[in-house]
Amino acid sequence: MQIIKSIQNRIYEIRGERVMLDFDLASLYEVETRVLNQAVKRNIKRFPEDFMFQLTSKEWESIQSQFVTAYEKINSSSQIVMMNMPQNRTDKYLPYVFTEQGVAMLSGVLKSDKAINMNIAIMRAFVDVRKILLKQSNLNEQLTEIKERIGEHDVQLNELYDAMENLIGEKIAQLKWNDRQRIGFKIKE
């Protein structure tokens, strides 16, 4: 369960896709990043653009700020955090990212037992993330429904208040009518 939480911390949303970075996958598979990327390039037909793509410089800069937070959750020592962060990525060596389908395709490229077991854990993490997002969208729908109901209740309560004010107004008018000074003959009792 801890490994799945660790994997979930390494899933990012880029270009509207939930993806994992090549060096995160390499560390999970316990291989070097260049070895992972070489294996992918040898089997490039298995990785179309919707399975894997390379980050732009701007995307890479924006995602780097998230690394320290993600790695601090995984490692407690700041020295380890700095060691695990990729250094000196130039435009030529921008990281590749893999969508859920791309990670699944990696299982056919990397065949070690560690890679297979880790791939299963990664797939479970992606499924858990999807479940969380579905629960959030369900909660959003429920909140919208509650807001609509409250709005309907507000209208009904306003109508009720208006009716009560009218009744009170009529009652006050009736009391004023009954308490008015009478004209005409007055009979003493």
C-alpha positions in Angstrom: 0.0 0.0 0.0 2.9 2.4 0.8 4.4 1.8 -2.7 1.1 2.7 -4.3 1.0 6.0 -2.3 4.6 6.6 -3.4 3.6 6.0 -7.0 0.6 8.3 -6.8 2.8 11.1 -5.7 4.8 10.7 -8.9 1.7 10.9 -11.2 1.4 14.4 -12.7 -1.2 16.0 -15.0 0.4 17.4 -18.2 -1.5 18.4 -21.3 -4.7 17.0 -19.8 -3.2 13.6 -19.3 -2.1 11.8 -16.1 1.5 10.9 -16.7 4.7 9.6 -15.1 8.2 10.9 -15.9 10.9 8.7 -17.4 13.3 9.1 -14.4 10.6 8.3 -11.9 9.7 5.1 -13.8 13.4 4.3 -14.1 13.9 4.6 -10.4 10.8 2.4 -9.7 12.0 -0.2 -12.2 15.5 0.1 -10.7 17.2 0.9 -14.0 19.0 3.9 -15.3 16.9 6.5 -17.1 19.0 6.2 -20.2 18.5 2.4 -20.2 14.7 2.9 -20.0 14.7 5.5 -22.8 17.0 3.3 -25.0 14.6 0.3 -24.5 11.7 2.6 -25.5 13.6 4.0 -28.6 14.3 0.4 -29.7 10.6 -0.3 -29.6 9.3 3.2 -30.6 6.5 1.7 -32.7 4.9 0.6 -29.4 4.8 4.2 -28.1 2.6 6.6 -30.2 2.2 10.2 -29.1 -0.8 9.4 -26.9 1.3 6.8 -25.0 4.5 8.8 -24.6 5.7 12.3 -25.4 8.7 14.6 -24.6 8.1 17.6 -22.4 8.7 21.1 -23.7 11.1 23.4 -21.9 8.2 25.4 -20.4 6.4 22.2 -19.1 9.7 21.0 -17.6 10.3 24.3 -15.8 6.7 24.3 -14.4 6.8 20.8 -13.2 10.2 21.1 -11.5 8.7 23.1 -8.7 6.5 20.1 -7.8 9.5 17.8 -7.4 10.7 19.0 -4.0 7.3 18.5 -2.5 6.8 15.0 -4.1 10.3 13.8 -3.2 10.1 15.1 0.4 7.1 12.9 0.9 9.1 9.9 -0.4 12.5 10.7 1.2 12.9 12.5 4.6 16.4 13.9 4.0 16.8 17.0 1.9 20.2 15.7 0.7 18.5 12.6 -0.7 15.9 14.9 -2.3 18.6 16.8 -4.1 20.4 13.5 -5.2 17.2 12.1 -6.7 16.2 15.2 -8.7 17.4 15.1 -12.3 20.2 17.5 -12.9 21.2 19.6 -15.9 18.4 18.6 -18.3 18.9 20.6 -21.5 16.4 21.0 -24.4 18.0 18.0 -26.0 17.5 15.8 -23.0 14.1 16.9 -21.8 12.3 14.1 -19.9 9.8 11.8 -21.6 6.5 11.2 -19.9 4.3 8.1 -20.2 0.6 8.0 -20.0 -1.2 5.0 -18.3 -1.2 3.2 -21.7 2.5 4.0 -22.2 3.3 2.6 -18.8 1.4 -0.6 -19.6 3.3 -0.8 -22.9 6.6 -0.6 -20.9 5.8 -4.0 -19.4 6.3 -5.5 -22.9 9.7 -3.7 -23.2 11.1 -4.2 -19.7 10.9 -7.9 -18.8 12.7 -8.2 -15.5 10.7 -9.5 -12.5 11.1 -6.2 -10.7 9.8 -4.3 -13.8 6.8 -6.6 -14.0 5.9 -6.3 -10.3 6.4 -2.6 -10.3 4.3 -2.3 -13.5 1.4 -4.0 -11.7 1.8 -1.6 -8.8 1.8 1.4 -11.1 -1.4 0.2 -12.9 -3.0 -0.1 -9.5 -1.9 3.4 -8.6 -3.4 4.8 -11.9 -6.7 2.9 -11.1 -6.8 4.4 -7.6 -6.2 7.9 -9.0 -9.0 7.4 -11.4 -11.3 6.2 -8.6 -10.4 9.3 -6.5 -11.2 11.6 -9.5 -14.5 9.8 -10.1 -15.5 10.3 -6.4 -14.6 14.0 -6.7 -16.7 14.4 -9.7 -19.6 12.6 -8.0 -19.2 14.9 -5.0 -19.3 17.9 -7.3 -22.5 16.6 -8.8 -24.0 16.1 -5.3 -23.0 19.6 -4.2 -24.6 21.1 -7.4 -27.8 19.2 -6.6 -27.8 20.4 -3.0 -27.3 24.0 -4.2 -30.2 23.6 -6.5 -32.4 22.2 -3.7 -31.4 25.0 -1.4 -32.3 27.5 -4.1 -35.7 25.9 -4.5 -36.2 26.0 -0.8 -35.2 29.7 -0.7 -38.0 30.4 -3.2 -40.5 28.4 -1.3 -39.5 30.0 2.0 -39.8 33.5 0.5 -43.3 32.6 -0.7 -44.2 31.3 2.8 -42.8 34.6 4.4 -44.9 36.7 2.0 -48.0 34.7 2.8 -47.4 35.1 6.5 -46.8 38.8 6.1 -50.1 39.1 4.2 -51.9 37.2 6.9 -50.4 39.4 9.6 -51.3 42.5 7.6 -54.9 41.3 7.3 -55.0 40.5 11.0 -53.7 44.0 11.9 -56.2 45.6 9.6 -59.0 43.5 11.2 -57.9 44.6 14.7 -57.8 48.2 13.6 -61.3 47.9 12.2 -62.6 46.3 15.5 -60.8 49.0 17.6 -62.1 52.0 15.6 -64.3 54.6 17.2 -67.9 53.9 16.4 -70.1 56.5 15.0 -73.8 56.8 15.5 -75.9 56.1 18.6 -74.1 54.6 21.6 -76.0 52.4 24.0 -74.7 52.2 27.5 -74.9 48.9 29.1 
